[in-house]
């Protein structure tokens, strides 16, 4: 005899849309809680103040011999991104200049933490200093001789350029302009040259001497000459061509 199970079977459960929404809600809550926990952990972590990083970079630059030789140098590091978060270093910060070549007064410092949680960051800095320069009080034509009344000493604050400058009037007075220069021009060595003291065809005095004796004769310059340059001159009496050194007074000195 066959017996049938008289108890009805339980119907299969179906997941309703309401239950699915509940699962999604619980998942969102879980992720939100995790994010809040992570954020709290980040907030609770001790961070390295940006001021410490910038101060370390500044001090490193100030200790450079090239910077210490400047007049009243000023160091301005670039501000760090406010979003930057670095763990507080367990040791004093170290720093090293990546290159000592000041291009336009700019340098980069590698500030590093060598503690239990090491990190490093590059900090660009800008350097300015006071510098004295010579400027022209008035415009000068080409080949004009610089006099004391042509120049003025001006103190400027700017980035070091590495280019040679003139800061003392004595460095320019007596030299000639290589080209026409406008009023206010900052004089540089490359703009000046030794003046032509003797021009070709000029009559000059030839001096020849040894010891306490000297002989003076009239001559003619056969080429232009600047101070200290060796040029050819002709003795007008003997018509002989000789070579001598141009003197400041326009004469030519020959050795015997």
Protein Blocks (a to p, Z undefined) as FASTA:
>chain_A
ZZddfbdcdddddddfklmmmmmmmmmmmmmmmmmmmmmmmmmpccddfklmmmmmmmmm
mmpmklmmpghiadddddddfklccdddfbdcddddfbfcdghhiacdddddfbfbgcdd
dddddddddddddddfbdcdehiacdfklpccdddddddehiacdfbfklmgopacfbdc
dehiacdfklpccddfbdghiacdddddehjbccddddddfbdcdehiacddddfklopa
cdddddfkopacddZZ
